[in-house]
Amino acid sequence: EINTASMSYVRQVVMRCDYLMGTLNPDDPDRPIYKEYINRCRPIEKYKYDAPKPLLDELNEPPMDKWVWWYFSFEHNAGLSDEKKEKIKNTHLPGTADYRHYILGLRGKAEGVVFDNFNENKHCITFRDSLELIASSKNKKDEYFTTFTAGLDTAYSKNSDDTIAMSFLGITNKNKVYVLDELVLNNKFEKVPFAPSDIAEKYSEFLEKNRKTYGFAQNTFVDSADQATITELRKFKSKTGSIYNFNNAYKALKIIDRIQLQKGWFATGHMFIVNTCTNYIKELKTYSWCNSKAKTEPEDGNDHMINSVQYAWIPYKNVIG
């Protein structure tokens, strides 16, 4: 189980051996074993789509020649009867960390996760579901959207996993908030890194795409710590006559209070995510409390989409939940 071994030991083995085979169950995606080794492997093309898409998306480090990654599920075990497979699957409750790890084969932290009451089965909807809400909005029947909003969190480093995260949200007459779309960019994978001027154009394209799909988010909220991007967005608005307002995000609401609000909305069924927002869903499953006894603050990581979404809903928090 290479994910539980000492990294010093693994590095020595890899450096010295001519052939290595390792096995592992899904684990915390922040473990160095993934960045240094597993995510540099690639599946054989013939068997590539046996694996869940979230796992394939995480094989995102520069590949090494002849480093092969295999995905095995219960379906690949010819020694298990269908009855036995069902028995194993039913031992874990859907939505729990163990179910994600051992039944679905997905990565994620098992302990210390901030949004531990987030459950994909309960809190995720399909793109088609979101379009049905749009149809209801046109007729003002049952539940319909009353407000659209958007957030932007930025990090331009080329030497880290930090991202530029865009989010688009809708709020309904039933006091529910829906994360409808996302766009995540990372300079790490760009030959010519994105600059604030590039993001001004891309963010506007993202907003326009969602205006045509869902509705008009006139007010958008951008990380107030990044005045360079805000300046470029306002310059873009001045030059093009953009219909969007680019506002500084309201950060007076403390992070711990934002977390409390969101956990409350998950608990009472007032927050949902379209399941194509895979980066946000991944962060919800990995964003954790700092590794200390007190655990009074979350980590500074796995949070760019989380921040972006929070910037979008903070001004409207009193009409959610």
Backbone torsions as a table, in degrees:
resi	resn	phi	psi	omega
1	GLU	NA	89.0	-168.7
2	ILE	-66.2	-22.7	179.6
3	ASN	-74.2	-17.0	179.9
4	THR	-100.8	-4.2	-178.0
5	ALA	-79.9	159.9	173.7
6	SER	-62.1	130.5	-179.5
7	MET	-64.6	-33.6	177.3
8	SER	-61.0	-42.4	178.9
9	TYR	-64.4	-45.2	-178.7
10	VAL	-61.2	-43.8	-179.5
11	ARG	-62.0	-39.9	178.7
12	GLN	-65.5	-42.1	-179.7
13	VAL	-63.3	-48.3	-177.3
14	VAL	-61.5	-38.8	-177.9
15	MET	-66.8	-32.7	-170.8
16	ARG	-99.4	-22.3	-169.7
17	CYS	-85.1	160.5	173.2
18	ASP	-96.1	-26.0	180.0
19	TYR	-146.2	134.5	-178.9
20	LEU	-136.4	134.9	170.0
21	MET	-127.1	129.1	178.0
22	GLY	-127.6	149.1	173.8
23	THR	-116.9	155.1	175.5
24	LEU	-161.2	146.5	168.5
25	ASN	-89.7	157.0	178.4
26	PRO	-57.3	143.9	-173.8
27	ASP	-145.9	-169.3	177.3
28	ASP	-59.5	117.9	-176.7
29	PRO	-65.9	-10.8	178.0
30	ASP	-85.7	-5.7	178.2
31	ARG	-62.0	140.2	-177.5
32	PRO	-61.7	-21.9	179.6
33	ILE	-57.6	-34.1	-178.4
34	TYR	-73.2	-50.0	-176.9
35	LYS	-64.2	-42.0	-173.4
36	GLU	-81.4	-29.4	-173.5
37	TYR	-131.7	-61.0	-170.8
38	ILE	-60.3	-44.7	-176.7
39	ASN	-76.3	-0.7	174.2
40	ARG	-97.4	-3.7	176.2
41	CYS	-88.9	163.3	177.0
42	ARG	-137.4	147.8	178.2
43	PRO	-76.3	156.6	171.0
44	ILE	-69.5	135.4	-172.0
45	GLU	-54.5	-39.4	-177.1
46	LYS	-59.6	-33.5	-174.9
47	TYR	-109.3	7.3	-172.6
48	LYS	-54.2	-45.1	-172.4
49	TYR	-87.4	12.7	167.1
50	ASP	-71.4	-22.8	-173.3
51	ALA	-91.8	150.5	174.9
52	PRO	-63.6	143.4	-178.5
53	LYS	-56.9	-40.5	179.5
54	PRO	-56.5	-34.7	178.9
55	LEU	-73.0	-40.8	178.3
56	LEU	-61.8	-38.3	179.9
57	ASP	-64.7	-25.8	-177.6
58	GLU	-84.5	-8.6	175.2
59	LEU	-82.3	69.0	-166.8
60	ASN	-118.8	11.5	174.6
61	GLU	-88.9	159.7	179.0
62	PRO	-53.8	126.6	-173.8
63	PRO	-72.5	152.1	174.3
64	MET	-106.9	139.1	180.0
65	ASP	-61.4	129.0	176.5
66	LYS	71.1	13.2	172.4
67	TRP	-90.6	110.3	-172.3
68	VAL	-108.3	138.5	178.4
69	TRP	-115.2	129.8	179.0
70	TRP	-116.5	142.0	175.0
71	TYR	-114.2	124.4	177.8
72	PHE	-119.1	135.0	175.1
73	SER	-123.4	-176.0	177.7
74	PHE	-60.2	-29.6	-177.4
75	GLU	-67.2	-20.6	-179.6
76	HIS	-88.4	-4.7	-177.3
77	ASN	-96.7	96.7	-176.4
78	ALA	-69.2	-12.3	-179.8
79	GLY	-82.6	-6.4	-179.0
80	LEU	-102.7	129.7	174.4
81	SER	-75.8	162.4	178.1
82	ASP	-59.5	-36.5	179.7
83	GLU	-64.2	-42.9	-179.7
84	LYS	-66.6	-39.7	178.7
85	LYS	-60.3	-46.0	-179.8
86	GLU	-63.1	-38.5	179.1
87	LYS	-62.3	-43.0	179.7
88	ILE	-65.1	-46.1	-178.1
89	LYS	-61.3	-35.1	-176.4
90	ASN	-79.6	-4.0	179.0
91	THR	-77.3	-16.0	-179.6
92	HIS	-118.7	139.9	-178.2
93	LEU	-77.8	126.6	177.6
94	PRO	-55.2	139.6	179.9
95	GLY	96.7	-16.5	-180.0
96	THR	-84.1	164.5	179.4
97	ALA	-62.5	-41.3	179.8
98	ASP	-63.5	-37.6	178.4
99	TYR	-64.4	-43.3	178.5
100	ARG	-62.4	-42.5	-175.3
101	HIS	-72.7	-54.6	-166.7
102	TYR	-94.3	-21.3	179.9
103	ILE	-102.7	-50.1	179.8
104	LEU	-84.5	-19.5	179.0
105	GLY	73.9	29.1	-178.6
106	LEU	-103.6	152.6	179.6
107	ARG	-81.4	160.5	177.2
108	GLY	162.0	155.4	178.3
109	LYS	-76.0	143.7	-179.0
110	ALA	-92.1	-30.3	-176.7
111	GLU	-130.3	152.4	174.5
112	GLY	78.3	7.4	179.9
113	VAL	-69.0	132.6	-177.2
114	VAL	-65.0	-51.5	-177.3
115	PHE	-94.3	63.5	-175.6
116	ASP	-73.5	-9.0	176.5
117	ASN	-100.4	7.2	172.8
118	PHE	-73.8	129.1	-177.1
119	ASN	-132.5	115.8	-177.2
120	GLU	-56.4	-36.5	-178.6
121	ASN	-65.9	-32.4	-177.2
122	LYS	-93.3	-35.2	-166.0
123	HIS	-109.3	4.0	177.7
124	CYS	-113.0	140.1	175.7
125	ILE	-122.7	167.8	178.7
126	THR	-90.3	164.5	175.6
127	PHE	-58.7	-39.4	178.4
128	ARG	-61.6	-41.0	176.7
129	ASP	-57.7	-41.1	-178.2
130	SER	-67.8	-33.7	177.9
131	LEU	-69.9	-31.6	175.9
132	GLU	-65.2	-34.4	175.0
133	LEU	-65.5	-35.8	177.0
134	ILE	-65.1	-40.7	177.9
135	ALA	-61.6	-39.7	177.7
136	SER	-66.4	-34.4	-178.5
137	SER	-63.7	-34.4	-178.5
138	LYS	-66.8	-31.8	-177.8
139	ASN	-102.1	-1.5	-177.2
140	LYS	53.4	42.3	-180.0
141	LYS	-104.1	138.5	176.2
142	ASP	51.9	-113.6	-179.5
143	GLU	-100.0	132.5	179.9
144	TYR	-149.7	158.6	-178.2
145	PHE	-76.0	136.4	176.0
146	THR	-113.4	-23.1	-175.4
147	THR	-145.7	140.2	170.8
148	PHE	-120.3	145.3	-178.0
149	THR	-148.7	163.4	-176.9
150	ALA	-146.8	151.9	179.9
151	GLY	-129.0	158.7	177.5
152	LEU	-145.3	121.9	174.0
153	ASP	-117.3	138.5	-172.0
154	THR	-126.1	146.4	172.2
155	ALA	-157.0	117.0	-170.4
156	TYR	-99.6	2.6	-176.0
157	SER	-58.7	138.3	176.7
158	LYS	-93.7	-6.5	-174.2
159	ASN	-112.7	21.0	179.7
160	SER	-145.9	176.0	177.8
161	ASP	-89.1	4.8	178.6
162	ASP	-61.5	147.2	-173.2
163	THR	-127.5	165.5	167.7
164	ILE	-97.7	116.6	-169.9
165	ALA	-119.7	122.3	177.8
166	MET	-112.3	139.1	179.7
167	SER	-135.5	149.2	178.3
168	PHE	-131.3	124.7	-173.2
169	LEU	-125.5	154.7	173.0
170	GLY	-128.7	142.8	178.3
171	ILE	-118.8	136.5	-174.5
172	THR	-107.1	172.3	177.8
173	ASN	-67.7	-11.9	177.8
174	LYS	-94.0	14.7	178.7
175	ASN	63.0	31.5	177.5
176	LYS	-108.9	146.3	178.0
177	VAL	-115.3	136.3	-178.6
178	TYR	-121.9	127.3	171.4
179	VAL	-86.1	108.9	-168.8
180	LEU	-94.8	-32.1	-176.5
181	ASP	-156.7	159.1	178.8
182	GLU	-145.6	157.6	168.8
183	LEU	-144.4	122.7	-177.4
184	VAL	-121.0	127.9	179.8
185	LEU	-122.8	151.2	-179.3
186	ASN	-141.5	121.3	-179.2
187	ASN	-64.6	-17.6	-179.3
188	LYS	-57.0	-30.8	-174.9
189	PHE	-104.0	9.6	-177.1
190	GLU	-105.4	131.9	175.7
191	LYS	-67.6	-40.1	174.3
192	VAL	-112.5	105.5	-173.8
193	PRO	-60.5	147.2	174.3
194	PHE	-67.1	140.5	173.1
195	ALA	-113.4	165.7	178.4
196	PRO	-52.2	-35.8	179.2
197	SER	-65.1	-35.0	177.1
198	ASP	-67.8	-40.8	-177.1
199	ILE	-67.9	-32.9	176.8
200	ALA	-57.2	-44.2	179.8
201	GLU	-70.6	-44.0	-178.0
202	LYS	-66.6	-37.2	179.2
203	TYR	-66.1	-40.2	177.8
204	SER	-63.8	-39.5	177.1
205	GLU	-63.9	-40.8	178.1
206	PHE	-62.2	-44.0	179.7
207	LEU	-66.2	-39.8	179.6
208	GLU	-66.2	-42.0	178.3
209	LYS	-57.3	-44.0	-177.9
210	ASN	-77.3	-27.1	173.8
211	ARG	-61.9	-41.1	-179.0
212	LYS	-72.5	-28.8	-179.6
213	THR	-85.7	-43.5	-172.3
214	TYR	-117.0	-60.7	-175.6
215	GLY	170.4	-179.4	-170.7
216	PHE	-91.2	117.2	173.1
217	ALA	-101.1	86.8	-175.0
218	GLN	-63.5	-39.8	179.9
219	ASN	-100.9	126.5	176.9
220	THR	-122.5	158.5	-171.0
221	PHE	-131.4	124.4	-170.5
222	VAL	-118.2	143.3	178.5
223	ASP	-45.9	113.6	-175.8
224	SER	-69.4	-13.6	177.7
225	ALA	-77.1	-13.3	-177.5
226	ASP	-109.8	77.1	-178.5
227	GLN	-70.0	-21.9	178.4
228	ALA	-64.4	-44.4	179.5
229	THR	-68.9	-41.2	179.0
230	ILE	-61.9	-40.4	177.4
231	THR	-61.6	-43.4	179.4
232	GLU	-66.2	-38.2	178.5
233	LEU	-64.5	-41.7	-179.8
234	ARG	-71.9	-32.8	174.6
235	LYS	-65.5	-40.9	178.3
236	PHE	-61.8	-42.1	179.3
237	LYS	-63.1	-41.8	-179.5
238	SER	-65.2	-40.3	-176.8
239	LYS	-75.2	-36.6	-171.3
240	THR	-104.2	-12.6	-175.0
241	GLY	73.5	30.0	-178.7
242	SER	-52.7	143.4	-179.1
243	ILE	-85.1	-1.1	-175.3
244	TYR	-97.9	145.5	173.2
245	ASN	-100.1	127.8	-178.8
246	PHE	-105.8	102.0	-174.0
247	ASN	-101.7	151.9	169.7
248	ASN	-65.1	135.4	176.3
249	ALA	-64.1	144.0	178.7
250	TYR	-85.8	109.5	-176.5
251	LYS	-105.2	9.0	180.0
252	ALA	-65.6	-30.3	177.3
253	LEU	-72.5	116.5	-174.7
254	LYS	-63.8	152.2	-178.2
255	ILE	-57.2	-41.8	-178.5
256	ILE	-62.9	-33.8	178.0
257	ASP	-73.3	-35.6	176.1
258	ARG	-62.3	-43.3	179.6
259	ILE	-61.7	-45.1	-179.3
260	GLN	-60.2	-42.8	178.9
261	LEU	-61.6	-49.8	-177.7
262	GLN	-63.4	-42.1	178.7
263	LYS	-63.0	-35.6	176.3
264	GLY	-64.8	-41.1	179.8
265	TRP	-67.5	-36.6	174.7
266	PHE	-64.0	-41.1	-177.2
267	ALA	-64.9	-36.4	-174.8
268	THR	-100.7	4.3	177.8
269	GLY	75.3	41.3	180.0
270	HIS	-117.6	6.2	177.4
271	MET	-136.8	131.9	-177.2
272	PHE	-138.9	156.5	-178.3
273	ILE	-130.7	132.6	171.9
274	VAL	-68.0	132.0	-169.3
275	ASN	-69.5	-3.3	173.5
276	THR	-81.1	-8.7	177.8
277	CYS	-84.1	65.5	-170.5
278	THR	-67.9	-32.4	179.3
279	ASN	-67.3	-41.8	179.2
280	TYR	-66.2	-42.2	179.2
281	ILE	-61.9	-41.3	178.6
282	LYS	-62.2	-42.9	179.9
283	GLU	-64.7	-39.5	178.5
284	LEU	-59.7	-28.7	-178.0
285	LYS	-90.6	-7.9	-176.4
286	THR	-124.4	-20.1	179.8
287	TYR	-61.3	119.2	-168.6
288	SER	-128.4	162.4	172.7
289	TRP	-70.8	150.9	177.4
290	CYS	-57.4	146.4	-176.0
291	ASN	-79.2	75.2	177.4
292	SER	-146.6	165.7	-177.4
293	LYS	-63.2	-36.3	-176.6
294	ALA	-71.8	-41.7	-179.0
295	LYS	50.3	46.5	-176.8
296	THR	-93.8	-10.7	179.6
297	GLU	-133.9	145.2	175.3
298	PRO	-76.2	163.2	178.9
299	GLU	-66.8	159.6	174.3
300	ASP	-95.3	75.3	-177.2
301	GLY	176.2	163.5	-177.6
302	ASN	53.6	39.1	-169.7
303	ASP	-139.2	10.5	-176.2
304	HIS	-70.9	-42.7	174.8
305	MET	-70.2	-36.3	177.4
306	ILE	-59.4	-45.3	177.6
307	ASN	-63.6	-45.4	-178.9
308	SER	-58.0	-46.2	179.6
309	VAL	-63.9	-41.5	179.6
310	GLN	-64.0	-41.5	177.6
311	TYR	-57.1	-36.6	-177.0
312	ALA	-71.2	-39.2	-174.9
313	TRP	-93.4	-18.4	-176.1
314	ILE	-52.5	-45.1	-178.8
315	PRO	-65.5	-15.5	-175.9
316	TYR	-116.0	16.4	-173.2
317	LYS	-59.0	-28.5	-176.8
318	ASN	-75.5	-10.9	177.2
319	VAL	-109.4	15.0	177.2
320	ILE	-115.6	139.5	175.9
321	GLY	86.8	NA	NA
